[in-house]
Amino acid sequence: MTRTLMIQGTSSGAGKTTLVTALCRIFSNLGYCVAPFKSQNMSNYSYKDGFEISQAQAIQAIAARAEISPHMNPILLKPLGNYVSNVVIQGKPFKKMSAKTYYEKFALGRGLKTAMDSFSHLKSKYDLIILEGAGSPAEINLQKYDIANMKMAQKTHSPVILVSDIEKGGTFASIAGTMMLLSKQDQSLVRGFIINKFRGNKKLLEPGFRRLKQITSKSVLGAMPLVDLELPNEDSLDNKIHLFRKQNKKKLDTQIDKLAKITQQNIDVKSIERLIS
């Protein structure tokens, strides 16, 4: 039986990609055959090898020690400006589409089917799939068309961990507000929270953790420190992209191992493993 886990965020840049990368390596180390999956990603920075997916999912595949596959990011949106994107399906160029057309004519039909077909392909090969959401599940203006967050969690029967960036400020309000804007069904899928990019004494957070538990009935599973590792950012083609080159694979693995170690020291991995059991 294939197990699943989904990481969603209270906003873009909350730390979903980094956390999925860390968890892919952690669970690979624990003996799981792991694959990352993000049904829909918007980025102009991609990995190409006869097919094209987001560089983030390529790095996550490396972290999972899995073969990089177009099924790990079945829909890639490459923005062109003026609310138009090039749509890439399962690694191959499809067509240009406006946001309106994408949401109203594509997302809930061919888009969702494509995502589920790719998920089924991975499910046949791996015993743990770690899914990544996109943006926030609480964008209530777009929830109907959102095939990257709660709809995917529902379809794949995935427990959800919600991550929030404390460096931006208002992290407790972001978590509580996100939960409030979710349906009761979706709230039940959320099993806990992770605070990301924290600096300082974690004991100062504990009153907030207790209050959050009272409000949402969910627990905080850890607080990740702000870390600076040599991993390419999802939405930038910075000088760290050279780590994709074969001769630098050892260095990339070293950085991923460091991230996994820091993550294990700061989040409750045993509780997360129980979620997928």
C-alpha positions as CSV (number, residue, x, y, z in Angstrom):
1,M,0.0,0.0,0.0
2,T,1.3,3.4,-1.0
3,R,1.4,5.9,1.9
4,T,1.0,9.7,1.3
5,L,1.8,12.9,3.1
6,M,1.0,16.5,1.9
7,I,2.8,19.7,2.9
8,Q,0.8,22.9,2.4
9,G,1.6,26.4,3.4
10,T,-0.2,29.5,4.6
11,S,1.4,31.5,1.8
12,S,3.9,31.3,-1.1
13,G,7.4,31.1,0.3
14,A,6.3,29.5,3.6
15,G,8.8,26.7,3.2
16,K,6.9,23.9,1.6
17,T,9.5,23.1,-1.0
18,T,12.3,23.0,1.5
19,L,10.3,20.9,4.0
20,V,9.4,18.3,1.3
21,T,13.0,18.1,0.2
22,A,14.1,17.4,3.8
23,L,11.3,14.9,4.3
24,C,12.2,13.1,1.1
25,R,15.7,12.5,2.3
26,I,14.6,11.7,5.9
27,F,12.1,9.0,4.8
28,S,14.5,7.6,2.2
29,N,17.1,7.2,5.1
30,L,14.4,5.4,7.1
31,G,14.0,2.9,4.3
32,Y,11.0,4.1,2.4
33,C,10.9,4.2,-1.4
34,V,9.9,7.8,-1.7
35,A,8.8,10.2,-4.5
36,P,7.9,13.9,-4.5
37,F,4.8,15.1,-6.3
38,K,3.4,18.6,-7.0
39,S,0.4,18.5,-9.3
40,Q,0.7,22.1,-10.5
41,N,3.7,24.4,-10.2
42,M,4.2,27.9,-11.6
43,S,7.8,28.7,-12.3
44,N,10.1,29.8,-15.2
45,Y,13.0,27.8,-13.7
46,S,12.9,24.2,-14.8
47,Y,14.9,21.0,-15.1
48,K,15.2,19.6,-18.6
49,D,16.3,16.1,-19.6
50,G,14.2,15.2,-22.6
51,F,11.2,16.5,-20.6
52,E,10.7,19.6,-18.4
53,I,9.5,19.9,-14.8
54,S,10.1,22.5,-12.1
55,Q,13.6,22.4,-10.7
56,A,12.1,22.1,-7.2
57,Q,10.7,18.7,-7.9
58,A,13.9,17.6,-9.6
59,I,15.8,18.5,-6.4
60,Q,13.2,16.7,-4.3
61,A,13.6,13.6,-6.4
62,I,17.4,13.7,-5.8
63,A,16.7,14.1,-2.1
64,A,14.4,11.0,-2.3
65,R,17.1,9.1,-4.2
66,A,14.4,8.6,-6.9
67,E,14.7,8.8,-10.7
68,I,13.6,12.3,-11.8
69,S,10.3,11.9,-13.7
70,P,7.8,14.2,-15.5
71,H,5.1,12.6,-13.4
72,M,6.5,14.4,-10.3
73,N,5.3,17.7,-11.6
74,P,2.6,16.9,-14.2
75,I,1.5,20.5,-14.8
76,L,4.1,23.3,-15.1
77,L,2.9,26.8,-15.8
78,K,5.6,29.1,-17.2
79,P,4.4,32.7,-16.9
80,L,4.7,34.9,-20.0
81,G,3.1,38.1,-18.5
82,N,-0.3,39.6,-18.9
83,Y,-1.8,36.6,-17.1
84,V,-0.8,34.2,-19.8
85,S,1.4,31.1,-19.3
86,N,3.0,28.4,-21.3
87,V,1.4,25.1,-20.0
88,V,3.7,22.1,-19.9
89,I,1.9,18.7,-19.4
90,Q,3.9,15.7,-18.1
91,G,7.1,17.3,-19.3
92,K,6.0,18.3,-22.8
93,P,4.9,21.7,-24.1
94,F,1.1,21.9,-24.5
95,K,-0.2,25.4,-25.3
96,K,-0.3,29.0,-24.1
97,M,-3.3,29.7,-21.9
98,S,-4.7,32.8,-20.1
99,A,-5.4,32.4,-16.4
100,K,-9.2,32.7,-17.1
101,T,-9.0,29.8,-19.7
102,Y,-6.8,27.7,-17.5
103,Y,-9.1,27.9,-14.5
104,E,-12.5,27.8,-16.3
105,K,-11.7,25.3,-19.2
106,F,-8.7,23.3,-18.1
107,A,-8.0,22.9,-14.4
108,L,-11.0,20.8,-13.3
109,G,-11.1,18.7,-16.4
110,R,-7.9,17.8,-18.2
111,G,-5.8,19.3,-15.5
112,L,-7.1,17.3,-12.7
113,K,-7.1,14.1,-14.8
114,T,-3.5,14.7,-15.8
115,A,-2.5,15.2,-12.2
116,M,-4.3,12.0,-11.0
117,D,-2.9,10.0,-13.9
118,S,0.6,11.0,-12.9
119,F,-0.1,10.4,-9.2
120,S,-1.3,6.9,-10.1
121,H,1.9,6.2,-12.1
122,L,4.0,7.2,-9.1
123,K,1.8,5.2,-6.8
124,S,2.5,2.0,-8.8
125,K,6.3,2.5,-8.2
126,Y,6.7,4.0,-4.7
127,D,5.6,3.2,-1.2
128,L,5.6,6.8,0.0
129,I,4.6,9.9,-2.0
130,I,5.2,13.3,-0.4
131,L,3.0,15.9,-2.0
132,E,3.6,19.6,-2.1
133,G,0.8,22.2,-2.3
134,A,1.0,25.6,-4.1
135,G,0.5,29.0,-2.6
136,S,-2.2,28.7,0.1
137,P,-5.2,26.5,0.3
138,A,-7.2,29.4,1.7
139,E,-7.3,31.6,-1.5
140,I,-11.1,31.6,-1.3
141,N,-11.5,33.4,-4.7
142,L,-9.8,30.4,-6.4
143,Q,-10.6,27.5,-4.1
144,K,-13.1,26.1,-6.6
145,Y,-10.4,25.7,-9.3
146,D,-7.5,24.8,-6.9
147,I,-6.1,21.4,-8.0
148,A,-2.8,21.8,-6.1
149,N,-4.0,21.9,-2.5
150,M,-7.0,20.4,-0.7
151,K,-8.6,18.9,-3.7
152,M,-5.4,16.9,-4.2
153,A,-5.3,16.0,-0.6
154,Q,-8.9,14.7,-0.8
155,K,-8.3,12.7,-4.0
156,T,-5.1,11.1,-2.6
157,H,-6.4,10.6,1.0
158,S,-3.4,12.5,2.3
159,P,-2.9,13.9,5.8
160,V,-1.8,17.5,5.6
161,I,0.8,19.4,7.5
162,L,0.5,23.2,7.2
163,V,3.7,25.2,7.3
164,S,4.0,28.9,8.0
165,D,6.8,31.5,7.7
166,I,7.3,33.2,11.1
167,E,9.8,35.7,9.6
168,K,7.0,37.4,7.8
169,G,5.2,38.1,11.0
170,G,1.7,37.1,12.0
171,T,2.3,33.4,11.8
172,F,-0.3,32.4,14.4
173,A,-2.9,34.5,12.7
174,S,-2.0,33.0,9.4
175,I,-2.4,29.5,10.6
176,A,-5.6,30.2,12.5
177,G,-7.0,32.2,9.6
178,T,-6.1,29.6,7.0
179,M,-7.9,26.9,9.1
180,M,-11.0,29.2,9.5
181,L,-11.3,29.6,5.7
182,L,-11.2,25.9,5.1
183,S,-14.3,23.7,5.0
184,K,-14.8,21.3,7.9
185,Q,-13.8,18.4,5.6
186,D,-10.6,20.1,4.7
187,Q,-9.9,21.1,8.3
188,S,-10.0,17.5,9.3
189,L,-7.3,16.7,6.8
190,V,-4.9,19.0,8.5
191,R,-3.0,17.0,11.2
192,G,-0.6,19.6,12.5
193,F,1.6,22.7,11.9
194,I,5.2,23.5,11.4
195,I,6.6,27.0,12.0
196,N,9.4,27.9,9.6
197,K,12.3,30.4,9.6
198,F,12.4,31.0,13.4
199,R,15.2,32.9,15.1
200,G,15.6,32.8,18.8
201,N,14.5,30.9,21.9
202,K,11.8,28.4,21.0
203,K,10.4,28.5,24.6
204,L,9.0,31.9,23.7
205,L,6.7,30.2,21.1
206,E,5.2,27.8,23.6
207,P,2.3,30.0,24.8
208,G,1.4,30.5,21.1
209,F,1.5,26.8,20.5
210,R,-0.9,26.1,23.4
211,R,-3.3,28.9,22.2
212,L,-3.2,27.6,18.7
213,K,-4.1,24.1,19.9
214,Q,-7.1,25.5,21.8
215,I,-8.3,27.4,18.7
216,T,-7.7,24.7,16.1
217,S,-7.4,21.4,18.1
218,K,-4.2,20.7,16.1
219,S,-0.6,20.6,17.4
220,V,2.6,22.3,16.3
221,L,5.0,19.5,15.2
222,G,8.1,21.7,15.3
223,A,9.8,25.0,14.6
224,M,12.4,25.1,11.9
225,P,15.2,27.7,12.2
226,L,16.2,30.0,9.4
227,V,18.8,28.1,7.4
228,D,21.0,29.1,4.6
229,L,22.1,26.1,2.5
230,E,23.4,25.9,-1.1
231,L,20.2,24.7,-2.6
232,P,18.7,26.6,-5.6
233,N,15.6,28.6,-4.8
234,E,12.4,27.4,-6.4
235,D,11.7,30.7,-8.2
236,S,15.2,31.9,-9.0
237,L,18.0,30.8,-11.3
238,D,20.7,31.9,-8.9
239,N,24.3,30.8,-8.8
240,K,23.4,27.7,-6.8
241,I,21.9,26.1,-9.9
242,H,25.3,24.7,-10.8
243,L,24.6,22.0,-8.2
244,F,22.5,20.2,-10.9
245,R,25.7,19.5,-12.8
246,K,26.7,15.8,-12.5
247,Q,30.2,16.7,-11.1
248,N,28.5,18.5,-8.2
249,K,26.0,15.8,-7.2
250,K,28.1,14.9,-4.1
251,K,27.9,18.6,-3.0
252,L,24.2,18.7,-3.6
253,D,23.7,15.5,-1.6
254,T,25.8,17.0,1.2
255,Q,23.6,20.1,1.4
256,I,20.4,17.9,1.4
257,D,21.8,15.8,4.2
258,K,22.5,18.9,6.2
259,L,19.0,20.1,5.7
260,A,17.6,16.7,6.7
261,K,19.7,16.7,9.8
262,I,18.5,20.2,10.8
263,T,14.9,19.2,10.1
264,Q,15.1,16.0,12.3
265,Q,16.5,18.1,15.1
266,N,13.6,20.5,15.0
267,I,10.5,18.7,14.1
268,D,8.7,15.6,15.4
269,V,9.5,13.1,12.7
270,K,8.1,10.2,14.7
271,S,4.7,11.9,14.9
272,I,4.8,12.6,11.2
273,E,5.7,8.9,10.5
274,R,2.7,7.9,12.6
275,L,0.5,10.0,10.3
276,I,1.4,8.0,7.3
277,S,1.2,4.6,9.0
